[in-house]
Amino acid sequence: MPGLLDGVHVLDVSRVLTGPYASMMLADLGAEVIKIEMPGRGDDTRAWGPPFQGGESAYFLSVNRNKKSVTLNLKAPEGREILMKLAARSDVFLENFAPGVATRLGIDYDAVRAVRPDIVYCSISGFGQDGPYRDLPAYDIILQGMGGIQAITGEPDRPPVRVGVAIADIAGGMFAAFAIAAALVRRERTGRGEYIDVALLDSQLAWLTYMAGYYFAEGTEPVRAGSKHPQIVPYQAFETSDGYVNVAVGNDALFRRFAEALGRADLAEDARFATNPERVKHRGDLEPILEQIFRAKPTSEWMPILNEAGVPAGPVYRIGQIAADPHVRARGNVLSLDHPTVGPMRQFGPPYRPRTDRGGHSPPPRLGENTDEILLSLGYSSEGIRQLRKLGTV
């Protein structure tokens, strides 16, 4: 079956993580994505490793499935000419250069709109296209810190902690893909294109949600609490004899079932713990009791006990454990792709499952794998392509 974005053509001039993640989301939904890369070098992440698989960076492979790779030197006039020919037949143009670079290269929104008036053009940058921080360099750890995420992540008596994946880049890519899809819907109704400015700092602020709500409501800064919830007890990770288990006891009835499942029904009768406000107040008394109880059994024994009691709980998995989990396997979350040099490779697939979209997935492209195919479709001859290659244009 065709994907939901079947027939949508995306010209992706982005690199590293946030732009490629956005274009992979669009590609997963059926859009044709042509990824533009520098001849001889490609996307920076092709060199990020180890680990490498079949000569390909595992980092690059993780965010570039379902795309075609074309090499173009955008600093050469011939390279820009080819890019504009591609832009003229594209629906979406995606770039994540530092602000001002696209203009210097002659491929900014106005230039692309001149050849495709209804283009949906998306620029992703660290701080956005305007404002006093516009030209500052932006990396994920900087944005997690400035965006408020790092200040609320980690244990209360320890330094702030960076979230383990580059959430600023990934959030920016997700918001970009969402805005692009929305702009395409409006274009279908009105014929109007759009320019979209996505800033990674803005994406972090958007993710603060209820934590920002607490601050705006009371003027009190949220604090680091590890895995604990500031208003619900117990809602946190507990160490078992061989790992960790998370529990989320969201009301008093659940706490009674929780206490019974632990063999400590008396805890629910204790005035210090009978209601959530009291449990929050006496957290320091309750937590050591629960910690001692949980350390007595392995996670594999605690899970059926808690599940049978109807207590929301889950193990703290490592990646290998979640990849092998029977539910994850039943849902088809682990894709198996056949790459021409890597061979069989696995990765986690898209989290959405449109009922009528059962299309397959293609592996990430080799550098320049589709250059000849795309240039031939633009009308270039085989000899012309050979000359462009000699010039270093492709």
C-alpha positions in Angstrom: 0.0 0.0 0.0 1.2 3.6 -0.7 2.4 5.6 2.3 0.3 8.5 3.7 2.8 10.9 2.1 3.1 9.0 -1.2 3.8 11.5 -4.0 5.4 14.1 -1.7 9.0 14.9 -2.8 11.4 16.1 -0.2 14.8 17.7 -1.0 16.9 17.3 2.1 20.0 19.4 2.4 20.4 18.8 6.1 23.0 16.7 7.9 24.0 15.2 11.2 20.8 14.5 13.3 17.9 16.9 13.6 17.3 17.5 9.9 17.9 13.8 8.9 15.6 12.7 11.7 12.8 15.0 10.4 13.3 13.8 6.8 13.3 10.1 8.0 9.9 10.7 9.7 8.6 12.0 6.3 10.2 9.1 4.5 8.8 6.5 6.9 5.3 7.9 5.9 6.0 7.4 2.2 7.6 10.6 1.0 10.4 10.4 -1.5 13.5 11.9 0.2 16.5 12.9 -1.8 19.4 13.5 0.6 22.1 15.9 -0.7 25.6 15.1 0.5 29.1 16.5 -0.1 31.0 14.5 -2.8 33.7 12.2 -1.3 32.7 12.9 2.3 29.0 12.9 2.7 27.0 13.7 5.8 29.4 14.3 8.8 27.9 11.3 10.6 29.2 8.9 8.0 32.6 9.3 9.8 31.2 9.1 13.3 32.4 5.9 14.9 33.2 3.3 15.9 31.0 1.4 15.8 30.8 0.8 12.0 28.9 -1.9 10.2 30.2 -2.9 6.8 32.1 0.3 6.6 29.0 2.4 7.4 28.6 4.4 10.6 26.0 3.0 13.0 25.1 6.6 13.8 24.4 7.5 10.2 22.5 4.3 9.6 20.2 5.0 12.5 18.5 8.1 11.0 18.7 7.8 7.2 16.5 4.9 6.1 14.1 5.2 3.2 16.2 7.9 1.5 18.1 8.4 -1.7 21.6 9.8 -1.7 22.9 12.3 -4.3 26.3 14.0 -4.0 26.4 17.7 -4.9 29.0 20.4 -4.3 26.8 23.3 -3.4 29.7 25.7 -3.6 30.0 25.1 -7.3 27.7 26.9 -9.8 26.9 23.6 -11.5 26.0 22.0 -8.2 23.6 24.8 -7.3 22.1 24.6 -10.8 21.3 20.9 -10.3 19.9 21.6 -6.8 17.5 24.2 -8.2 16.4 21.8 -10.9 15.6 19.3 -8.1 13.9 22.1 -6.0 11.7 23.0 -8.9 10.1 19.5 -8.8 10.1 19.1 -5.0 7.3 19.8 -2.5 9.6 20.3 0.6 13.0 21.8 1.0 14.7 21.1 4.3 18.0 22.6 5.5 19.8 23.0 8.9 22.7 25.3 8.0 23.7 28.0 10.5 21.5 31.0 9.9 22.7 33.0 6.8 24.6 30.1 5.2 21.7 29.2 2.8 21.6 32.8 1.7 25.3 32.9 1.0 25.0 29.7 -1.0 22.1 31.1 -3.0 19.6 28.5 -1.9 17.6 30.3 0.7 13.7 30.5 0.7 13.5 33.4 -1.7 15.8 31.6 -4.2 14.0 28.3 -4.0 10.6 30.0 -4.1 11.6 31.6 -7.4 11.7 28.2 -9.0 8.9 26.6 -6.9 6.5 29.2 -5.7 4.5 26.8 -3.5 7.5 25.2 -1.8 7.3 24.2 1.9 10.7 25.4 3.0 11.9 24.4 6.5 15.0 25.8 8.3 16.2 24.1 11.5 18.8 25.8 13.6 19.9 25.9 17.2 18.4 29.3 18.2 16.3 30.3 15.2 16.6 32.7 12.4 16.4 35.8 14.5 17.1 37.0 18.1 20.4 37.8 19.9 21.6 34.2 20.0 21.0 33.6 16.3 24.6 33.1 15.4 25.8 31.2 18.4 27.0 27.6 17.9 24.4 25.1 19.2 25.0 21.5 20.3 22.5 19.3 22.1 24.1 19.5 25.5 24.1 23.4 25.3 20.4 23.3 24.4 19.4 20.8 27.1 21.1 23.1 29.6 19.7 26.4 28.3 16.3 24.9 27.6 15.7 23.9 31.2 15.7 20.1 30.7 19.1 19.5 32.3 18.3 21.5 35.5 15.4 19.1 36.3 17.2 15.9 35.3 19.4 13.9 37.7 19.6 13.3 41.5 18.9 16.2 43.8 22.4 16.1 45.4 24.3 15.6 42.2 25.1 17.8 39.2 22.6 18.3 36.3 22.5 15.3 33.9 22.2 15.3 30.1 19.4 13.1 28.9 21.1 10.0 27.3 20.0 10.7 23.7 20.2 14.0 21.9 16.7 15.1 22.7 17.1 18.7 21.6 18.0 17.5 18.0 15.4 14.8 18.0 12.6 17.1 19.4 13.5 19.7 16.8 13.3 17.1 14.0 10.0 15.9 15.2 8.5 19.4 15.4 9.9 20.2 12.0 8.3 17.1 10.4 5.0 17.9 12.1 5.0 21.5 10.9 6.0 20.4 7.3 3.1 17.9 7.2 0.7 20.7 8.5 2.0 23.1 5.8 1.4 20.4 3.1 -2.2 20.0 4.3 -2.8 23.7 4.0 -1.1 23.9 0.6 -3.4 21.2 -0.6 -6.4 23.5 0.3 -5.0 26.9 -0.7 -2.1 26.3 -3.0 0.2 28.4 -0.7 3.7 27.4 0.3 5.3 28.2 3.6 8.5 29.1 5.3 9.0 27.3 8.6 11.6 28.4 11.2 12.4 25.6 13.8 14.7 26.3 16.7 16.1 23.6 18.9 16.0 25.8 21.9 12.3 26.4 21.3 11.7 22.7 21.0 13.2 22.2 24.5 10.9 24.9 25.9 7.9 23.2 24.4 8.8 19.9 26.1 8.9 21.5 29.5 5.0 21.5 29.6 3.8 20.9 33.1 7.2 21.6 34.7 7.0 25.1 33.2 3.3 25.2 34.3 4.4 24.7 37.9 6.8 27.6 37.7 4.4 29.9 36.0 1.7 29.0 38.5 3.7 29.5 41.7 7.1 31.1 40.7 8.9 28.1 42.3 11.7 26.4 40.3 11.2 22.7 39.9 14.2 20.7 41.3 16.0 17.6 40.3 14.4 14.5 41.9 16.0 11.6 40.0 13.3 9.2 39.0 10.9 10.5 41.7 7.7 12.5 41.1 7.5 15.6 43.2 3.7 15.3 43.9 3.2 11.5 43.9 4.7 8.9 46.2 5.7 6.2 45.4 6.4 7.1 41.8 10.0 6.2 41.1 12.6 3.5 40.4 13.5 1.0 43.1 16.6 -1.2 43.0 15.9 -4.9 43.0 18.4 -7.7 43.6 19.5 -7.6 39.9 18.3 -4.4 38.4 15.5 -1.8 38.8 11.8 -1.6 38.6 9.6 1.5 38.2 6.4 1.8 40.1 3.7 4.5 39.6 1.2 4.5 42.5 -1.1 7.3 41.5 -3.8 7.1 44.1 -4.6 5.8 47.6 -6.5 2.7 46.4 -3.5 1.7 44.3 -1.3 2.2 47.3 -3.4 -0.2 49.3 -3.0 -2.8 46.5 0.7 -2.0 46.3 1.2 -2.5 50.0 -0.7 -5.8 50.0 1.3 -7.1 47.0 4.5 -6.3 48.9 3.2 -8.3 52.0 3.0 -5.1 54.0 -0.7 -4.2 54.1 0.1 -2.4 57.4 1.7 0.4 55.4 -1.6 1.5 54.0 -3.0 1.7 57.6 -0.1 3.8 58.8 -1.4 7.4 59.2 1.9 8.7 57.6 1.2 6.8 54.4 -2.6 6.4 54.2 -3.0 9.3 51.8 -0.8 10.8 49.0 -0.3 14.2 50.7 0.9 12.4 53.8 3.1 10.1 51.7 4.7 13.1 50.1 5.2 14.7 53.5 6.7 11.5 54.9 8.6 10.4 51.8 11.8 10.1 53.9 10.1 7.5 56.2 8.5 5.4 53.4 11.2 5.1 50.8 13.8 3.3 53.0 11.1 0.7 53.9 10.3 0.1 50.2 13.9 0.1 49.1 14.7 -2.7 51.6 11.7 -4.7 50.4 12.5 -4.4 46.7 16.1 -5.4 47.1 15.0 -8.8 48.3 13.9 -10.2 44.9 15.0 -9.9 41.3 13.0 -7.8 38.8 11.7 -10.9 37.1 9.9 -11.9 40.3 8.6 -8.5 41.2 6.9 -7.9 37.8 4.3 -10.7 38.0 3.6 -9.8 41.6 2.9 -6.2 40.8 1.1 -6.9 37.5 -1.3 -9.4 39.2 -2.1 -6.7 41.8 -2.9 -4.2 39.1 -0.1 -1.9 40.2 1.5 0.1 37.3 5.1 -1.1 37.1 7.8 -1.8 34.6 11.4 -3.0 34.5 14.2 -0.6 33.7 15.5 -2.2 30.5 18.8 -1.9 28.7 18.4 -1.6 24.9 19.2 -5.3 24.3 16.5 -6.3 26.7 13.8 -4.1 25.2 14.8 -5.3 21.7 14.2 -8.9 22.8 10.9 -8.1 24.7 8.0 -10.3 23.5 5.6 -7.3 23.3 8.1 -5.2 21.2 8.7 -8.2 18.9 5.0 -8.8 18.5 4.4 -5.1 17.6 7.1 -5.3 14.9 9.2 -2.5 16.4 12.5 -4.0 15.4 13.0 -3.6 11.6 15.3 -5.9 9.7 16.8 -4.2 6.7 19.1 -5.7 4.1 21.9 -3.2 3.3 24.2 -3.9 0.3 27.4 -3.6 2.3 26.3 -4.0 5.9 24.1 -7.0 5.1 21.2 -7.7 7.5 20.8 -4.9 10.0 18.4 -4.1 12.7 17.0 -0.8 14.1 13.8 0.4 15.8 11.2 1.5 13.3 8.6 4.3 13.3 6.2 4.4 16.2 3.1 5.1 14.0 1.0 2.4 12.2 -1.5 3.7 9.8 -3.9 0.8 9.2 -3.9 1.2 5.4 -0.1 1.7 5.1 1.8 -1.5 5.1 4.7 -0.4 3.0 8.2 -1.8 3.4 11.4 0.1 4.4 14.6 0.5 2.5 18.1 0.6 4.1 20.0 3.9 4.4 21.7 4.7 1.1 25.4 4.5 0.4 27.1 7.8 -0.3 26.0 9.0 -3.8 24.1 5.7 -4.4 21.4 7.4 -6.4 23.3 10.3 -8.1 23.2 8.9 -11.6 19.6 7.8 -11.3 18.4 11.3 -10.2 20.6 13.2 -12.7 19.4 11.0 -15.6 15.8 11.8 -14.5 16.7 15.5 -14.8 17.8 15.0 -18.4 21.6 14.8 -17.9 23.4 12.3 -20.2 25.8 9.7 -19.0 28.7 11.6 -20.5 27.5 14.8 -18.8 27.4 13.0 -15.5 31.0 11.8 -16.0 32.1 15.3 -16.7 30.4 16.6 -13.6 32.1 13.9 -11.6 35.5 14.9 -13.0 34.9 18.5 -11.9 34.0 17.3 -8.4 30.5 18.7 -8.8 28.9 15.3 -7.9 
